[in-house]
Amino acid sequence: MRGTKGRRRFIDYPRQGRSGLRRWLPSWRQWLSAVGLCLGGLAGLFAVVYAKIDVPDENELAGQEGTVYYWADGSQMVSVGAVNRQNVSLDKVPDSVENSVIAAENATFYSDAGVSLQGIGRALVNMVSGQETQGGSTITQQYVKNTYLSQDQTVTRKVKEFIISLKVSNQKSKQEILRGYLNTSWFGRGSYGIQAASHAYYGIDAKDLDPSQGALLAALLKGSEQYDPGLSEANHRRAVARWKWILDRQVDTGKMSEEERAKYRTFPEPRGLTKPTSQAGQTGYLVDVANKFIKADTGLTDKDLARGGYRIHTTFDKRRTERLEKAVRDVRRDTLDARRRAADNYVEVGAASVRPKDGAIVALYGGADATRHFSNNADTSAVPAGSAFKPFVLAAALQRPDGATAEPAQQAADAKSGADDLGGALMKAQSQPFVRAGQRIGLERIRDLAVSAGLRKESMARLERTFPLGTSAPSAIRMASAYTTFANGGLHSDPYAVSGMTHHGSIVPGFDRPEPVQVLDAGVAQQVSSSLEVVGWRTLGMPGGTPFQRPVAAGRTEPGDRMKSAWFIGSAPAPGPGLGAAAGAGAGSAVRPDQVPGAADGNEPTTAVTMFRNKPGAPDLLPMQGVGGSGTGLGTSIPPRIWRAYQQGS
């Protein structure tokens, strides 16, 4: 009988008869056994998981709830309807459309097992690292996600997708899977499925699609928000490139001949965007702006929102919105006559009201009717600001570069350096002092201050000599937001349109509002406001001299501008006695808004009104000369009239 020392061990590790590093290195047999054990364990685990996960019942997309938008007072604004989907059989879908979809999404569809291990692995790695998770899924996997699972991007959901895809691939024919995929996929414009998409983009049944149109619809499967050509010029470029690639891909895979491909050289432009009648008037513009903020704050997409079940509480004040719409309509009726004056054609108006204390957008005017005029004039970034930009130049001249509070001696030095001249030039509608100021203090400094005050950097023009004269093109929403900085003692809050939302009763995170940021010294804000108050008096009349009794701090375009737009931005003080929104504090003094007599209390909104001429299809804005007739100051008096009518409305 062997002793304990000579007994053979079941696992020879550390290895006997070896020394040094070799004693601790497993043999090839041990490596092979370990790998086999791991693979066996994984196979066993997979078998258990495969057996436990059943193919669930299909989702009932058509039974999803609508999404409801509410006014700020809690009353319902609009309910965006249920899912738009019409199921069709494959015999109602041309082969060319099927080929386009397969070429675009999963060229090996008819030969693969329904899953992509490479795609699954990449998705899991991306999820762990917090990156994008889309891409790499087969048509079967996408069908499973659309039909049986939620849209959550989690490891658990991805594992279920993999298992169910294998089972579905074994239980259903490729034709059944393709039919289900085509009927459940999101194509944008509120449409689920190829039939609804055919009507949304081309106004025809799916059976009537030609290969070129089918290739465009297949391109949308990659993401309608990036590939719907009607949404933006950038989208159009991406859509054209992918449309070409899909047609070429069919040639490469043998599904289309070179001769057939040569027939499709002209991009099949889809029909224009439309909105449901429930979004007529201003409602469609309000919904668009709310959705824009939702997507920015939460990462949700149009596809997510279209699935319904959301309850969205906006900041829009119903009474103010109706009042603003009425003001625009009444002033247009009284001043514009397109039948008598050619210059009164193609006139567009946009407006927005933003509350200074927190940045809430309380009202906007996006155009005559969201179901007929699709671009949102309150949110467009194609209209130059003109002289309405000059207050930011004045603020940059007054503000110390390091943001520190200036001492009285420094205030005097600043005045000698030209800041006082700019204040006078702003009141007198002069331009050359602002050009010289740009050269003296630096265009970058002016741009950075305007951006910190609330304008978007993407809307800033090139830093050329004329930059201080307002060549940048911010939206009405952003101009109103930026001017609240002057009315609020240098404090700025980013604009927002949604105060909160739920999905099937659960709170959707992402709507916590940050505290206002001090972007201007309070004294600087007050000095700019003092100058703007004079501009307001000059435009609307001195207090007591017109029906409009209360003074305002206001910015505007001037007749000497290049006249591609007309602006008026006004901040009215809260009701009550006082000297107006910007009583007498000099640059650099530590004055808070609540210490200024008659200062805005933060509840009275700052409102921006813009007017421009835009002929559909024309690349540039039309000139404003002659708009409203010779008595309107080249059109520049119309936005102030709208502003005043809005303030006086009841």
Buried (B, 14 or more C-beta within 10 A) or exposed (E): EEEEEEEEEEEBEEBEEEEEEEEEEBEEEBEEEEEEEEEEEEEEEEEEEEEEBEBEEEBEBEEBBBBBBBBBEEEEBBEBBBBBBBBBEBEBBBEBBBBBBBBBBBBEBEEBEBBBEEBBEBBBEBBEEEEEBEEBBBBBBBBBBBBBBEEEBEEEBBBBBBBBBBBBBEEBEBEEBBBBBBBBBBBBBBBBBBBBBBBBBBEBBBBEBBBBBBBBBBBBBBBBBBBBBBBEEEBBEBBBEBBBBBBBBBBEEEBBEEEBBEEBEEBBBBEEBBBBEBBBBBBBBBBBBBBBBBBEBBEBBBBBBBBBBBBBBBBBBBBBBBBBBBBBBBBBEEBBEEEEBEBBEBBBBBBBBBBBBBBBBBBBBBBBBBBEBBBBBBBBBBBBBBBBBBBBBBBBBBBBEEEEBBEEEBBEEBBEBBBBBBBEBBBEBBBEBBBBBBEEBBBEBBBBBBBBBBBBEEBBBEBEEBBBBBBBBBBBBBBBBBBBBBBBBBBBBBBBBBBBBEBEEEEBEBBEEEEBBBBBBBBBBBBBBBBBBBBBBBBBBEBEEEEBEBBBBBBBBBBBBBBBBBBBBBBBBBEEEBBBBBBBBBBBBEBEBEEBEBBBBBEBBBBBBBBBBBEEEEEEBBBBEBBBBEEBBBBBBBBBBBBBBBBEBE
